[in-house]
Every structure is written in C-alpha cells, then in structure tokens.
Amino acid sequence: MNAKKLAGLVGIALVLFFVIAQPNQAAGLVGNIVDFLRSSAESVVSFVSNVFNG
C-alpha cells in the first residue's frame, strides 16, 4: 500500500470519527464551509462582472 492511499484512508477515518463523535459540530463546520464557498463564488462573479462592465 502506498503512502498516498494510506493517507487518504486515514483522512477518511478521521472525518468519520469526527462526524460520529461530534455530529452537531461537524454539521456546523460543513455549514460554515458551504457559506464560505458560496461567498467566495459570489465575490469572484462580482469581480469578473466589474472587470467586463467597469
């Protein structure tokens, strides 16, 4: 088994442990990540719109 595959499996195991051990905090974290991604996408769209319309 190579190191990359092992690191991936360890990462998945840690995520599953976090979700099982602290589901409320995990849900909050996912919500924060989604909000960050949405805000980032809106900022990029606004930037590109201002570049072409400015």
C-alpha positions in Angstrom: 0.0 0.0 0.0 1.5 3.3 -1.0 1.7 6.4 1.3 -0.9 8.4 -0.7 -3.6 5.7 -0.4 -2.8 5.2 3.3 -3.0 9.0 4.0 -6.4 9.0 2.2 -7.7 6.2 4.3 -6.5 7.8 7.5 -8.2 11.1 6.4 -11.5 9.4 5.8 -11.3 7.6 9.1 -10.7 10.9 11.0 -13.6 12.5 9.2 -15.9 9.6 10.1 -14.7 9.7 13.7 -15.4 13.4 13.9 -18.9 13.0 12.4 -19.8 10.1 14.7 -18.2 11.6 17.9 -19.5 15.2 17.4 -22.3 15.4 14.9 -23.5 18.9 15.8 -20.0 20.4 15.5 -19.5 18.5 12.2 -22.7 19.8 10.8 -21.8 23.4 11.8 -18.4 23.0 10.2 -19.9 21.8 6.9 -22.4 24.7 7.0 -19.5 27.2 7.5 -17.6 25.6 4.6 -20.6 25.9 2.3 -21.2 29.5 3.4 -17.5 30.3 2.7 -17.6 28.7 -0.8 -20.9 30.5 -1.7 -19.4 33.8 -0.5 -16.2 33.2 -2.5 -18.1 32.3 -5.6 -20.2 35.5 -5.3 -17.1 37.6 -4.9 -15.5 36.0 -8.0 -18.6 36.6 -10.0 -18.8 40.2 -8.8 -15.1 40.7 -9.7 -15.5 39.3 -13.2 -18.7 41.3 -13.7 -16.9 44.5 -12.7 -13.9 43.8 -14.9 -16.1 43.4 -18.0 -18.6 46.1 -17.2 -16.3 48.6 -15.5 
